[in-house]
Amino acid sequence: MLIHIPIGTDMSSTDQEFFKAMGNRIASARKARDLTQQDMADRLDIAQQTYAQYESGIRRIPASMLPKLAQNLGLTLDELMGIGSGSRYKPGPSSKLESQIERLRQLPRATQKVVMNMLDGVLAQTGH
C-alpha cells in the first residue's frame, strides 16, 4: 500500500522556516537577474515545478545543488544560506559596495537594469 505524505511534512518547524527564508532569497535573486522559474529549472536540469517548490520552501534543496544554484543566482553560498550581508555572523560594518548593492536591490527592476547595463559597460572598458 502506497501512502502519500505531502512534501514538507517531514520538516521540523525550524527547517520549514529556514527553507522558506532561503526560498525567498532565491526568488528575489532570480527576479533581480530577470530570470523565470523555467530559466532556473533549465539551468539546474530539474522540473519547473520542483524549482517552484524550492522557492516556496516546501521542498528541501539537495546540498549537492547549492553551489550550482548560488552560482546561477550570482550569490555566494553564505548569501544563499542567509549568512551574507546584514547577518550576525559577519564581523564589522557593511562595506560601501555592499551598501550600494543593497540600495540597488530596492530600486525598480527597470532601473536596476539600467544601472547594471552601465556597470557592464564600465567593466567591459576596464577588461573585467
C-alpha positions as CSV (number, residue, x, y, z in Angstrom):
1,M,0.0,0.0,0.0
2,L,1.4,3.4,-1.0
3,I,0.9,6.2,1.5
4,H,1.1,9.8,0.2
5,I,2.9,12.2,2.5
6,P,2.7,15.8,1.4
7,I,6.0,17.5,0.7
8,G,7.4,19.4,3.7
9,T,5.6,17.4,6.4
10,D,8.8,15.7,7.4
11,M,10.4,19.0,8.2
12,S,10.7,20.5,11.7
13,S,9.3,24.0,12.2
14,T,12.9,25.3,12.3
15,D,13.6,23.6,9.0
16,Q,10.4,24.9,7.5
17,E,11.4,28.5,8.5
18,F,14.9,28.0,7.1
19,F,13.8,26.7,3.7
20,K,11.0,29.3,3.4
21,A,13.5,32.1,4.1
22,M,16.0,30.5,1.6
23,G,13.2,30.2,-0.9
24,N,12.5,33.9,-0.6
25,R,16.2,34.8,-1.1
26,I,16.3,32.6,-4.1
27,A,13.2,34.1,-5.6
28,S,14.5,37.6,-5.0
29,A,17.8,36.9,-6.6
30,R,16.2,35.2,-9.6
31,K,13.9,38.1,-10.2
32,A,16.8,40.6,-9.8
33,R,18.6,38.7,-12.6
34,D,15.4,38.9,-14.7
35,L,15.1,35.1,-14.9
36,T,11.9,33.0,-14.9
37,Q,11.5,29.9,-12.8
38,Q,11.7,27.9,-16.0
39,D,15.1,29.5,-16.8
40,M,16.4,28.4,-13.4
41,A,14.9,24.9,-13.7
42,D,16.6,24.5,-17.1
43,R,20.0,25.7,-15.7
44,L,19.7,23.2,-12.8
45,D,18.3,20.4,-15.0
46,I,15.2,19.9,-12.9
47,A,11.5,20.4,-13.5
48,Q,10.0,23.8,-13.1
49,Q,7.6,22.5,-10.5
50,T,10.4,21.2,-8.4
51,Y,12.2,24.6,-8.7
52,A,8.9,26.4,-7.7
53,Q,8.7,24.1,-4.6
54,Y,12.3,25.2,-3.6
55,E,11.3,28.9,-3.9
56,S,8.2,28.3,-1.8
57,G,10.2,26.5,0.8
58,I,8.1,23.3,0.8
59,R,10.8,21.1,-0.6
60,R,14.4,20.8,0.7
61,I,17.1,21.8,-1.7
62,P,19.7,19.0,-2.1
63,A,23.1,20.1,-0.7
64,S,24.8,19.0,-3.9
65,M,22.7,21.5,-5.8
66,L,23.6,24.5,-3.6
67,P,26.9,25.6,-5.3
68,K,25.3,25.5,-8.8
69,L,22.2,27.3,-7.6
70,A,24.3,30.0,-5.9
71,Q,26.4,30.4,-9.0
72,N,23.4,30.8,-11.3
73,L,21.9,33.4,-9.0
74,G,25.1,35.3,-8.6
75,L,25.2,34.7,-4.9
76,T,27.9,33.3,-2.5
77,L,27.0,30.2,-0.6
78,D,26.9,32.4,2.6
79,E,24.4,34.7,1.0
80,L,22.3,31.8,-0.3
81,M,22.2,30.3,3.2
82,G,21.4,33.7,4.8
83,I,24.8,34.4,6.3
84,G,25.5,37.2,3.9
85,S,25.3,41.0,4.5
86,G,23.4,42.0,7.5
87,S,24.0,38.7,9.2
88,R,25.1,38.5,12.8
89,Y,27.9,36.2,11.7
90,K,29.6,38.9,9.6
91,P,32.1,40.9,11.5
92,G,32.2,44.7,11.2
93,P,30.1,47.2,9.3
94,S,29.0,46.7,5.7
95,S,31.3,47.9,3.0
96,K,30.3,50.9,0.8
97,L,29.9,48.5,-2.1
98,E,27.6,46.2,-0.1
99,S,25.5,49.2,1.0
100,Q,25.2,50.4,-2.6
101,I,24.2,46.9,-3.8
102,E,21.5,46.8,-1.1
103,R,20.3,50.3,-2.3
104,L,20.3,49.0,-5.8
105,R,18.1,46.0,-4.8
106,Q,15.5,48.4,-3.5
107,L,15.1,50.1,-6.9
108,P,12.5,49.1,-9.5
109,R,13.7,46.3,-11.8
110,A,13.8,48.6,-14.9
111,T,16.1,51.0,-13.0
112,Q,18.2,48.1,-11.8
113,K,18.7,47.0,-15.5
114,V,19.8,50.5,-16.5
115,V,22.4,50.6,-13.7
116,M,23.6,47.0,-14.5
117,N,24.0,47.9,-18.1
118,M,26.1,51.0,-17.2
119,L,28.2,48.8,-14.8
120,D,28.7,46.2,-17.5
121,G,29.9,48.9,-19.9
122,V,32.4,50.2,-17.4
123,L,33.7,46.7,-16.5
124,A,34.0,45.9,-20.2
125,Q,36.1,49.0,-20.8
126,T,38.5,48.0,-17.9
127,G,38.8,44.5,-19.2
128,H,36.9,42.8,-16.3
